[in-house]
């Protein structure tokens, strides 16, 4: 089975400005990672961004998937029993199997252009949705505190430590910096101590992961700073490479932060 190149899809959205906001408006019911995966597969087929749904969902919307249409693959979560190298199950202190969580790619979704109306059904109308994000709600849901900025380095835009972030009150792009510091926490970067981010962010895999999250969120939400994040990630990619594992972490962190800041209805 061909391995999905998530790293390439991340590079595609970094190199093409404006894609992410369009993806969110069309695929808002899906995770950030799946929004990007759906869009990338449609582009590979020379199709534009369009609503997607499963075979059954299209039937419920009054449309039939065309014969021979190829399904889009999205990620779905699954649980598995952890095992040692010899194949035996890993047990916890109570003798119960230790479970792990992962994601697998499943071909189950079809684009609107791969469907046709069912006779007598109402015309399909897709509702686009604009994103929303509330800082206070996000901090509460992520169990992260934003403390008063108190750092001796005047170039420092913000810093993160486990469960805590702080943003320089004169940071050039406070939203971008906040997303960057939240990402350090969500990605698990803070276990080794405090991470401070200056105007001259060092070239490091942790930094490019956090900055990629900031770029994705600034693009989706329309906040200032996306251009600068994009430039940093592009510069990093010219000399180095993002692995699939990092790309998946970036997608998951961006999705978690975005969902954490949604207003409860």
Wavefront OBJ file of the C-alpha trace (Angstrom):
o trace
v 0.000 0.000 0.000
v 1.377 3.412 -1.017
v 2.392 5.542 1.962
v 0.662 8.912 2.161
v 3.157 11.767 1.922
v 1.810 14.067 4.645
v 5.037 16.078 4.670
v 4.572 16.981 1.000
v 0.990 18.083 1.655
v 2.232 20.362 4.445
v 4.817 21.860 2.089
v 2.102 22.416 -0.538
v -0.067 24.512 1.790
v 2.974 26.460 3.002
v 3.956 27.295 -0.581
v 0.444 28.261 -1.755
v -0.957 31.230 0.145
v -4.693 31.347 0.873
v -5.354 27.613 0.589
v -6.033 26.968 4.263
v -8.853 29.470 4.704
v -10.586 28.036 1.635
v -10.132 24.502 2.990
v -11.662 25.435 6.331
v -14.686 27.147 4.784
v -15.407 24.025 2.702
v -14.260 21.188 4.995
v -14.953 22.749 8.422
v -16.549 19.567 9.831
v -13.220 17.734 9.397
v -9.938 18.034 11.275
v -7.242 20.389 9.970
v -5.157 17.427 8.823
v -8.046 15.900 6.915
v -8.914 19.277 5.362
v -5.389 19.426 3.953
v -5.436 15.772 2.845
v -8.767 16.175 1.049
v -7.620 19.317 -0.749
v -4.304 17.758 -1.781
v -5.981 14.702 -3.293
v -8.437 16.864 -5.220
v -5.553 18.941 -6.635
v -3.759 15.768 -7.685
v -6.864 14.989 -9.754
v -6.920 18.524 -11.189
v -10.142 19.263 -9.302
v -10.921 22.354 -7.262
v -11.815 22.376 -3.566
v -15.366 21.090 -3.185
v -17.649 19.580 -0.512
v -16.951 15.937 0.351
v -19.000 13.230 2.056
v -19.260 9.447 2.316
v -21.381 7.383 -0.086
v -24.197 7.136 2.458
v -24.010 10.830 3.359
v -24.345 11.813 -0.305
v -27.433 9.604 -0.601
v -28.906 11.364 2.428
v -28.214 14.686 0.676
v -30.080 13.526 -2.426
v -27.050 12.704 -4.564
v -25.643 9.457 -5.973
v -21.933 8.713 -6.308
v -21.111 8.170 -9.975
v -20.108 4.690 -11.078
v -16.326 4.259 -11.080
v -15.678 7.322 -8.895
v -12.480 7.049 -6.856
v -12.794 7.658 -3.121
v -10.681 10.164 -1.209
v -8.650 8.850 1.729
v -8.895 10.550 5.122
v -7.433 9.691 8.517
v -9.562 7.998 11.164
v -8.429 7.160 14.727
v -8.092 3.602 15.976
v -6.868 1.737 19.056
v -4.412 -1.125 19.096
v -2.792 -3.436 21.642
v 0.857 -2.578 22.228
v 3.274 -5.478 21.816
v 6.921 -6.260 22.467
v 9.284 -7.025 19.586
v 8.605 -10.745 20.001
v 4.867 -10.204 19.444
v 3.669 -10.708 23.030
v 1.230 -8.188 24.454
v 2.404 -5.485 26.848
v 0.443 -5.610 30.120
v -0.133 -2.939 32.759
v 0.181 -3.419 36.542
v -3.283 -5.003 36.621
v -2.477 -7.475 33.875
v -4.605 -5.637 31.299
v -3.301 -5.112 27.746
v -1.799 -1.660 27.189
v -3.578 0.157 24.377
v -2.146 2.712 22.007
v -3.839 5.222 19.715
v -3.066 5.774 16.077
v -4.523 6.894 12.770
v -5.111 4.989 9.574
v -5.967 6.177 6.078
v -9.363 4.984 4.829
v -10.864 5.550 1.315
v -14.451 6.486 2.100
v -15.167 10.046 0.875
v -16.220 11.449 -2.499
v -16.168 14.997 -3.849
v -19.283 16.768 -5.060
v -18.088 16.494 -8.683
v -18.082 12.699 -8.316
v -21.828 12.707 -7.629
v -25.034 13.422 -9.509
v -28.524 14.331 -8.277
v -31.019 11.598 -7.484
v -34.280 12.051 -9.401
v -36.795 14.005 -7.363
v -34.304 15.085 -4.693
v -33.914 18.707 -3.632
v -30.955 20.602 -5.063
v -27.847 20.305 -2.881
v -26.686 23.547 -1.239
v -23.425 23.601 0.698
v -23.169 26.025 3.608
v -19.717 27.550 3.962
v -18.573 28.482 7.447
v -16.087 31.062 8.658
v -13.789 30.130 11.556
v -13.971 31.524 15.088
v -11.507 31.419 17.970
v -11.563 32.756 21.528
v -8.313 33.050 23.479
v -9.823 32.676 26.968
v -11.856 29.616 26.022
v -8.831 28.036 24.327
v -6.565 28.538 27.347
v -9.205 27.047 29.642
v -9.832 24.013 27.433
v -6.106 23.394 26.925
v -5.424 23.851 30.668
v -2.748 26.434 29.890
v -2.193 29.706 31.763
v -1.041 32.925 30.109
v 1.102 34.728 32.669
v 2.418 38.297 32.778
v 5.451 38.754 30.548
v 8.611 39.129 32.590
v 11.706 38.295 30.580
v 15.027 40.169 30.510
v 15.666 39.740 26.771
v 14.013 42.662 24.954
v 14.019 40.752 21.656
v 11.923 37.945 23.155
v 8.454 37.845 21.586
v 7.156 35.205 23.983
v 8.019 32.052 25.867
v 6.509 28.732 26.844
v 6.984 26.363 29.727
v 4.903 23.387 30.735
v 1.311 24.558 31.194
v 2.245 28.230 30.806
v 2.762 30.732 27.997
v 3.606 34.430 28.011
v 3.435 37.002 25.218
v 5.498 40.200 25.094
v 2.963 43.085 25.250
v 4.836 44.734 22.377
v 5.191 41.555 20.306
v 4.959 42.380 16.615
v 2.297 39.716 15.955
v 0.739 38.689 19.281
v -1.687 36.141 17.789
v 1.082 34.402 15.856
v 3.321 34.367 18.927
v 0.484 33.017 21.091
v -0.195 30.181 18.635
v 3.540 29.427 18.513
v 3.807 29.190 22.309
v 0.585 27.171 22.611
v 1.985 24.807 19.986
v 5.148 24.256 22.038
v 2.899 23.067 24.891
v 0.535 20.961 22.789
v 3.426 19.366 20.881
v 5.127 18.384 24.148
v 8.202 20.555 23.622
v 8.180 22.074 27.115
v 9.153 19.003 29.123
v 12.835 19.994 28.875
v 12.332 23.504 30.278
v 11.375 27.006 29.168
v 11.443 27.807 25.458
v 11.853 31.485 24.552
v 11.260 32.791 21.043
v 13.001 35.943 19.877
v 12.705 37.911 16.653
v 15.425 35.597 15.346
v 13.950 32.143 15.892
v 16.625 29.423 15.780
v 16.472 26.751 13.099
v 15.310 23.706 15.029
v 12.720 20.986 14.377
v 10.766 22.022 17.478
v 10.667 25.596 16.231
v 9.578 24.702 12.715
v 6.827 22.479 14.127
v 5.546 25.292 16.357
v 5.854 27.892 13.601
v 4.025 25.626 11.128
v 1.151 25.386 13.608
v 1.161 29.181 13.966
v 1.112 29.576 10.174
v -1.820 27.175 9.738
v -3.885 28.902 12.433
v -3.094 32.462 11.262
v -4.092 31.479 7.727
v -7.347 29.807 8.773
v -8.356 32.595 11.152
v -7.094 35.498 9.036
v -4.707 36.892 11.672
v -1.604 38.974 10.927
v 1.732 37.179 10.968
v 0.969 34.354 8.518
v 3.335 35.848 5.924
v 6.226 35.897 8.401
v 5.518 32.345 9.589
v 5.325 31.152 6.018
v 8.653 32.767 5.191
v 10.372 31.132 8.164
v 9.026 27.649 7.348
v 9.893 28.028 3.654
v 13.435 29.088 4.563
v 13.795 26.058 6.851
v 12.486 23.710 4.157
v 15.064 24.911 1.652
v 17.831 23.293 3.712
v 16.017 20.619 5.708
v 13.055 18.289 5.516
v 9.900 17.726 7.518
v 9.201 14.055 8.147
v 5.734 12.513 7.930
v 5.701 12.067 11.710
v 6.280 15.800 12.259
v 3.662 16.751 9.660
v 1.042 14.641 11.434
v 1.991 16.207 14.786
v 1.632 19.677 13.261
v -1.815 18.890 11.826
v -3.008 17.423 15.135
v -1.698 20.332 17.230
v -3.267 22.953 14.945
v -6.576 21.112 15.067
v -6.492 20.804 18.860
v -5.754 24.513 19.376
v -8.388 25.570 16.829
v -11.104 23.403 18.366
v -10.157 24.474 21.901
v -10.943 28.105 21.081
v -14.403 27.634 19.584
v -17.307 29.297 21.331
v -19.694 26.863 22.976
v -23.180 27.157 21.481
l 1 2 3 4 5 6 7 8 9 10 11 12 13 14 15 16 17 18 19 20 21 22 23 24 25 26 27 28 29 30 31 32 33 34 35 36 37 38 39 40 41 42 43 44 45 46 47 48 49 50 51 52 53 54 55 56 57 58 59 60 61 62 63 64 65 66 67 68 69 70 71 72 73 74 75 76 77 78 79 80 81 82 83 84 85 86 87 88 89 90 91 92 93 94 95 96 97 98 99 100 101 102 103 104 105 106 107 108 109 110 111 112 113 114 115 116 117 118 119 120 121 122 123 124 125 126 127 128 129 130 131 132 133 134 135 136 137 138 139 140 141 142 143 144 145 146 147 148 149 150 151 152 153 154 155 156 157 158 159 160 161 162 163 164 165 166 167 168 169 170 171 172 173 174 175 176 177 178 179 180 181 182 183 184 185 186 187 188 189 190 191 192 193 194 195 196 197 198 199 200 201 202 203 204 205 206 207 208 209 210 211 212 213 214 215 216 217 218 219 220 221 222 223 224 225 226 227 228 229 230 231 232 233 234 235 236 237 238 239 240 241 242 243 244 245 246 247 248 249 250 251 252 253 254 255 256 257 258 259 260 261 262 263 264 265
